[in-house]
């Protein structure tokens, strides 16, 4: 019989304010996930390496000066229920961070700065599609 090892969910946090980090720290204790702080200089590392995925590339690319300064959250190993609980707790706590992503088979090999650029494009497209005033 194989043992099932539950991996602790991880939340990569890049460019968050101290207040945002404090709020997430309280949520991490309640919801049992690990916070990994990533400073802008580390955003050239791959998402997989930052999450601690053993087979992830250790390559580092230069972080473009044009990288958005918006806060970025990347969720790894969250169950659907865990994700729902985190998003609900963020909403009830007034923590609005529009640049969020989960680790996927595609983006785990990307540098975090590339993922942030994709999130910025997607956010801009969504905002442009909304009626004025929303």
Helices and strands as residue ranges (DSSP letters): E 10-14, H 18-31, E 34-38, G 40-42, H 47-51, E 72-76, H 80-92, E 99-102, G 107-109, H 112-129
